[in-house]
Amino acid sequence: MGNFRTSAFVALLALVFGFIGAGAWQAVFGHQQTREYLLENPEILRDLADSYDRKQARERLADVEQDVFVPFPGAVLGNPQGKVTLVEFTDYGCTYCRQSRDHVAALVKANPDLKVVIREWPIFDGSEQAARMALAAARQGKFTAFHDAMFELGPPSEQSVLKAAAAAGIDMAQANAFMASKEADFELAKNMGLARQLAFTGTPSWVVGDQVLQGAVGEEKLAEAIAEARGS
């Protein structure tokens, strides 16, 4: 069992640091020393696994980076010309997305150079109409108003979507035409494809700099990622 644990540890080192790095570790510490070190510091496996996950996420992001950071026209919160971009994959039916809205608002307030790109990813039942209306609102320059109203009105329904649209002052004739368009179909399909390529399993999910995050990670963690992306 000890040799198996050591081999697993070395294999993980190889994945994270490359086989040369793993070989160097073995050369310095040896099998027995490696096993003892691992038993005394089991948290290193977690740290190495996290490092490997981040490495894999960065590689996935590199394949789709240009598409991820370019918003659907108008689907932006904060500073549209901001130097730092935070991307959120979101769903109006997602409780954790609703909870994260205050965090995003606080980050926008604290970071005048922050652009928040919203990628509509309706994965909950009944959310697609809200996502399509949000894109229609973006086309009319009323995205922020609709986005805020939609979350304030609660879970998506035909009634809540129409109320949010009215609150945002959306031209419904134009909106209805857009919602049924191929352009709307393409954007939602594109966002789903990006989410899958990034291995996201739900909403909210985030991209900032070269970091990929999943879940309601909280304002502090997002702020740290933004600061790192800014280079401060």
C-alpha positions as CSV (number, residue, x, y, z in Angstrom):
1,M,0.0,0.0,0.0
2,G,2.9,2.3,0.8
3,N,4.4,1.8,-2.6
4,F,1.0,2.4,-4.3
5,R,0.6,5.7,-2.4
6,T,4.1,6.8,-3.3
7,S,3.5,5.9,-7.0
8,A,0.3,7.8,-7.0
9,F,2.0,10.8,-5.5
10,V,4.8,10.7,-8.1
11,A,2.2,10.3,-10.9
12,L,0.5,13.4,-9.7
13,L,3.8,15.3,-9.5
14,A,4.4,14.2,-13.1
15,L,1.0,15.5,-14.2
16,V,1.5,18.9,-12.5
17,F,5.3,19.5,-12.9
18,G,6.1,17.1,-15.8
19,F,8.1,13.9,-15.6
20,I,11.4,15.6,-15.3
21,G,10.1,17.4,-12.1
22,A,8.7,14.2,-10.7
23,G,12.0,12.5,-11.4
24,A,13.9,15.2,-9.7
25,W,11.7,14.9,-6.6
26,Q,12.3,11.2,-6.5
27,A,16.1,11.6,-6.9
28,V,16.2,14.0,-4.0
29,F,13.8,12.4,-1.6
30,G,13.6,8.7,-2.6
31,H,10.5,6.5,-2.2
32,Q,10.6,6.1,1.6
33,Q,11.2,9.8,2.2
34,T,8.5,10.7,-0.3
35,R,6.0,8.4,1.6
36,E,6.9,9.9,4.9
37,Y,6.6,13.4,3.6
38,L,3.2,12.7,2.2
39,L,2.0,11.1,5.4
40,E,3.2,14.1,7.4
41,N,1.8,16.7,4.9
42,P,-1.4,15.1,3.3
43,E,-2.6,18.6,2.3
44,I,0.0,18.7,-0.4
45,L,-2.1,16.2,-2.5
46,R,-5.0,18.6,-2.3
47,D,-2.8,21.5,-3.3
48,L,-1.3,19.5,-6.2
49,A,-4.7,18.4,-7.4
50,D,-5.9,22.0,-7.3
51,S,-2.8,23.1,-9.2
52,Y,-3.4,20.4,-11.8
53,D,-7.1,21.5,-12.2
54,R,-6.1,25.1,-12.7
55,K,-3.5,24.0,-15.3
56,Q,-6.1,22.0,-17.2
57,A,-8.6,24.9,-17.0
58,R,-6.1,27.3,-18.4
59,E,-5.4,25.0,-21.3
60,R,-9.2,24.7,-22.0
61,L,-9.6,28.4,-21.8
62,A,-6.7,29.0,-24.3
63,D,-8.7,27.2,-27.0
64,V,-11.8,29.5,-26.6
65,E,-10.4,32.6,-25.0
66,Q,-11.2,35.0,-27.9
67,D,-14.9,33.9,-28.0
68,V,-15.3,33.9,-24.2
69,F,-14.2,37.5,-23.6
70,V,-16.1,39.1,-26.5
71,P,-19.6,39.9,-25.3
72,F,-22.9,39.7,-27.1
73,P,-23.4,43.4,-28.1
74,G,-24.7,45.3,-25.0
75,A,-24.7,42.3,-22.6
76,V,-22.2,44.0,-20.3
77,L,-22.3,45.4,-16.8
78,G,-19.9,47.9,-15.3
79,N,-17.5,49.7,-17.6
80,P,-17.9,48.6,-21.3
81,Q,-14.4,49.9,-21.9
82,G,-12.9,48.4,-18.8
83,K,-9.4,47.1,-18.9
84,V,-10.2,44.0,-16.7
85,T,-12.9,41.6,-17.8
86,L,-14.9,39.3,-15.6
87,V,-17.1,36.8,-17.5
88,E,-20.1,35.3,-15.8
89,F,-22.1,32.4,-17.2
90,T,-25.5,32.8,-15.6
91,D,-29.2,31.7,-15.5
92,Y,-32.1,33.8,-14.1
93,G,-33.5,30.7,-12.5
94,C,-30.3,30.0,-10.5
95,T,-30.5,30.9,-6.8
96,Y,-26.7,31.1,-6.5
97,C,-26.7,33.5,-9.5
98,R,-29.2,35.7,-7.7
99,Q,-27.1,35.6,-4.6
100,S,-24.0,36.5,-6.6
101,R,-25.6,39.6,-8.2
102,D,-24.8,41.7,-5.1
103,H,-21.2,40.5,-5.2
104,V,-20.9,41.6,-8.9
105,A,-22.5,44.9,-8.1
106,A,-20.0,45.5,-5.3
107,L,-17.1,44.6,-7.5
108,V,-18.3,47.0,-10.3
109,K,-18.5,49.8,-7.7
110,A,-15.1,49.0,-6.3
111,N,-13.4,48.6,-9.7
112,P,-14.2,51.4,-12.1
113,D,-12.1,49.6,-14.8
114,L,-14.1,46.4,-14.6
115,K,-16.1,45.1,-17.5
116,V,-18.5,42.3,-16.7
117,V,-19.5,40.2,-19.7
118,I,-22.7,38.3,-19.1
119,R,-23.1,35.0,-21.0
120,E,-26.7,33.8,-20.9
121,W,-26.7,30.1,-20.2
122,P,-30.3,29.0,-19.5
123,I,-30.0,25.5,-18.0
124,F,-33.0,25.6,-15.6
125,D,-36.5,24.8,-16.7
126,G,-38.3,28.0,-17.8
127,S,-35.2,30.1,-18.1
128,E,-34.8,30.3,-21.8
129,Q,-37.4,33.0,-22.4
130,A,-35.7,35.2,-19.8
131,A,-32.3,34.6,-21.5
132,R,-33.7,35.5,-24.9
133,M,-35.4,38.6,-23.5
134,A,-32.1,39.6,-21.9
135,L,-30.4,39.4,-25.3
136,A,-33.2,41.5,-26.8
137,A,-32.7,44.0,-24.0
138,A,-29.0,44.1,-24.8
139,R,-29.7,44.9,-28.4
140,Q,-31.8,47.8,-27.3
141,G,-29.2,49.1,-24.9
142,K,-31.3,48.2,-21.8
143,F,-29.5,45.1,-20.6
144,T,-28.6,46.3,-17.1
145,A,-32.2,47.4,-16.3
146,F,-33.7,44.1,-17.5
147,H,-31.0,42.0,-15.8
148,D,-31.6,43.7,-12.4
149,A,-35.4,43.6,-12.7
150,M,-35.4,39.9,-13.7
151,F,-33.4,38.9,-10.7
152,E,-35.5,41.1,-8.4
153,L,-38.8,39.6,-9.6
154,G,-37.8,36.1,-8.7
155,P,-37.8,32.8,-10.7
156,P,-38.5,33.2,-14.5
157,S,-42.0,32.8,-15.7
158,E,-43.9,34.4,-18.6
159,Q,-45.3,36.9,-16.2
160,S,-42.0,37.9,-14.5
161,V,-40.2,38.2,-17.8
162,L,-42.9,40.5,-19.2
163,K,-42.8,42.6,-16.0
164,A,-39.0,42.9,-16.1
165,A,-39.2,43.9,-19.8
166,A,-41.8,46.6,-18.9
167,A,-39.6,47.8,-16.1
168,A,-36.7,48.1,-18.4
169,G,-38.7,49.9,-21.0
170,I,-38.1,47.4,-23.8
171,D,-39.8,47.7,-27.2
172,M,-41.8,44.5,-27.2
173,A,-42.3,44.4,-31.0
174,Q,-38.6,44.5,-31.6
175,A,-37.9,42.1,-28.7
176,N,-40.3,39.5,-29.9
177,A,-38.8,39.5,-33.4
178,F,-35.3,39.2,-32.0
179,M,-36.2,36.4,-29.5
180,A,-37.4,34.2,-32.4
181,S,-34.4,35.0,-34.6
182,K,-31.5,32.8,-35.6
183,E,-29.2,35.3,-34.0
184,A,-30.7,34.6,-30.6
185,D,-30.5,30.8,-31.3
186,F,-26.9,31.1,-32.2
187,E,-25.9,33.1,-29.1
188,L,-27.5,30.6,-26.7
189,A,-26.0,27.7,-28.6
190,K,-22.6,29.4,-28.6
191,N,-22.7,30.0,-24.8
192,M,-23.7,26.4,-24.2
193,G,-20.8,25.2,-26.3
194,L,-18.3,27.5,-24.5
195,A,-19.5,26.3,-21.1
196,R,-19.0,22.7,-22.2
197,Q,-15.6,23.4,-23.6
198,L,-14.6,25.0,-20.3
199,A,-16.1,21.9,-18.4
200,F,-18.6,24.0,-16.5
201,T,-21.2,21.9,-14.7
202,G,-23.6,24.7,-13.6
203,T,-24.1,28.3,-12.9
204,P,-22.8,30.7,-11.9
205,S,-19.4,30.1,-13.6
206,W,-16.7,32.6,-14.1
207,V,-13.7,33.5,-16.2
208,V,-11.2,36.3,-15.2
209,G,-7.7,36.6,-16.6
210,D,-6.5,33.0,-17.0
211,Q,-8.6,31.7,-14.1
212,V,-11.8,29.6,-14.4
213,L,-14.0,29.4,-11.4
214,Q,-17.3,27.6,-10.7
215,G,-20.1,28.2,-8.3
216,A,-21.0,31.1,-5.9
217,V,-17.4,31.6,-5.0
218,G,-18.0,34.9,-3.2
219,E,-17.0,38.5,-3.6
220,E,-13.6,38.1,-1.9
221,K,-12.4,35.3,-4.2
222,L,-13.6,37.2,-7.3
223,A,-11.9,40.3,-6.1
224,E,-8.6,38.4,-5.7
225,A,-8.9,37.0,-9.2
226,I,-9.7,40.5,-10.6
227,A,-6.6,41.9,-8.8
228,E,-4.5,39.1,-10.2
229,A,-5.8,39.7,-13.7
230,R,-5.0,43.4,-13.3
231,G,-1.5,42.5,-12.2
232,S,-1.7,44.2,-8.9
